[in-house]
Amino acid sequence: QEQLVESGGGLVQPGGSLRLSCVVSGVTLDYYSLGWFRQAPGWEREGVAFVSSSDDITYYTDSVKGRFTISRDNAKNTVYLQMNSLKPEDTAIYYCAAKLGVAWRLGYPNEYHYWGQGTQVTVSS
């Protein structure tokens, strides 16, 4: 019943920007914390940015602080990831995910039970 659908990935040059969107269906979104993860070939899936349920507190991995912004629009059942100043090392498949309840910190994949299929972000000249 729960479904997450990402969009907005693509190919961008270093220094460029992308905005990822994830539409979440089948849940009352304000009950859920939302996150963006990414996974590059040969690397573990990494939590990138998270926004807590209710209070909208956000958390970012150090490598994206100041460049990425996560936001949510519960009325639209959507979570966004604005990515600026992109670097080649940002290249990965980006996944949105949701879990019930608040988020206190950066998330780990096994804490998030609802996942999108991912969208490819490639940063290359």
C-alpha positions in Angstrom: 0.0 0.0 0.0 2.8 2.4 0.8 4.6 3.7 -2.2 7.5 6.1 -2.7 8.3 7.4 -6.1 11.5 9.4 -6.7 12.1 11.7 -9.6 14.6 14.4 -10.6 17.8 12.5 -11.1 20.0 12.9 -14.1 23.4 13.9 -15.4 24.8 17.2 -14.2 28.2 18.8 -14.4 30.3 19.5 -11.3 29.0 22.6 -9.5 25.5 22.1 -10.8 22.3 21.5 -9.1 19.5 19.0 -9.0 16.3 18.8 -7.1 15.0 15.4 -6.2 11.4 14.8 -5.4 9.7 11.8 -3.7 5.9 11.4 -3.6 4.8 9.2 -0.8 1.4 7.4 -1.0 -0.5 5.3 1.4 0.5 6.9 4.7 -0.3 9.9 6.7 2.9 11.6 6.0 3.1 13.9 9.0 3.5 10.8 11.2 6.7 9.8 9.4 10.3 10.8 9.3 11.7 11.0 5.8 15.2 10.5 4.5 17.3 10.4 1.5 20.0 7.7 1.1 22.5 7.1 -1.6 24.5 4.2 -2.8 27.4 4.2 -5.2 28.8 1.0 -6.7 31.0 -0.8 -4.2 29.8 1.4 -1.3 27.4 0.9 1.5 24.1 2.7 1.4 24.6 6.0 3.1 22.2 8.2 4.9 22.4 11.7 3.4 19.6 13.9 4.7 16.7 13.4 7.0 13.7 15.4 8.2 11.9 14.4 11.3 8.1 14.0 11.7 6.1 16.8 13.3 8.9 19.2 14.1 10.8 19.2 10.8 14.2 19.0 12.4 16.8 18.0 9.8 20.0 16.1 9.8 22.7 15.8 7.2 25.8 13.8 6.7 28.9 16.0 7.0 29.8 15.7 3.3 26.7 17.4 2.1 26.2 20.1 4.8 25.8 23.5 3.3 25.1 22.0 -0.2 22.0 19.9 0.2 18.7 20.8 1.8 15.9 18.4 2.6 12.4 19.6 3.0 8.9 18.2 3.2 5.4 19.3 2.1 3.0 17.1 4.0 0.0 18.5 2.1 1.6 17.3 -1.1 2.9 14.1 0.4 6.3 15.0 -0.9 9.8 15.2 0.3 12.5 17.0 -1.6 16.3 17.1 -1.8 17.8 20.2 -3.2 21.4 19.4 -4.2 23.7 22.3 -5.0 27.4 22.5 -5.8 27.4 18.9 -6.8 30.6 17.0 -6.8 31.6 13.8 -8.7 31.6 12.0 -5.4 27.9 12.7 -5.1 27.3 10.3 -7.9 25.0 7.5 -6.7 21.6 6.1 -6.8 19.5 8.2 -4.5 16.6 6.6 -2.6 13.9 8.2 -0.5 12.7 6.3 2.5 10.2 6.7 5.4 9.8 5.5 8.9 7.1 6.0 11.4 7.8 8.4 14.2 10.5 11.0 14.9 14.1 11.0 13.8 16.7 11.9 16.4 19.8 11.7 14.2 21.1 10.5 10.8 19.3 7.3 9.9 20.5 3.9 8.9 18.9 1.8 6.2 17.5 -0.8 8.5 15.5 1.8 10.4 13.5 2.8 7.3 10.9 0.4 6.2 9.4 2.1 3.1 11.6 2.8 0.1 11.5 4.1 -3.3 13.1 2.5 -6.3 15.8 5.1 -6.5 16.9 7.7 -9.0 20.3 7.9 -10.6 22.4 11.1 -10.0 25.5 11.3 -12.1 27.9 14.3 -11.6 30.5 14.4 -14.4 32.1 16.7 -16.8 
